[in-house]
């Protein structure tokens, strides 16, 4: 949508909020485009809501043992 000079910014933002893309032109040449801002993506349903990604405390930060590495490599 192209609009002529003198249009209020708040009106243009209303159009953008309704899903429109607004092109601002100077002397018939496009110079800017107003588009809706992307919404912040949330974690997929359930991830980290009930169970935190890391357990409380500092235990998770310790180096893993050779046995844990071997188990991980075997897919255990």
Order of alpha helices (4+ residues) and beta strands (2+ residues): alpha-beta-beta-alpha
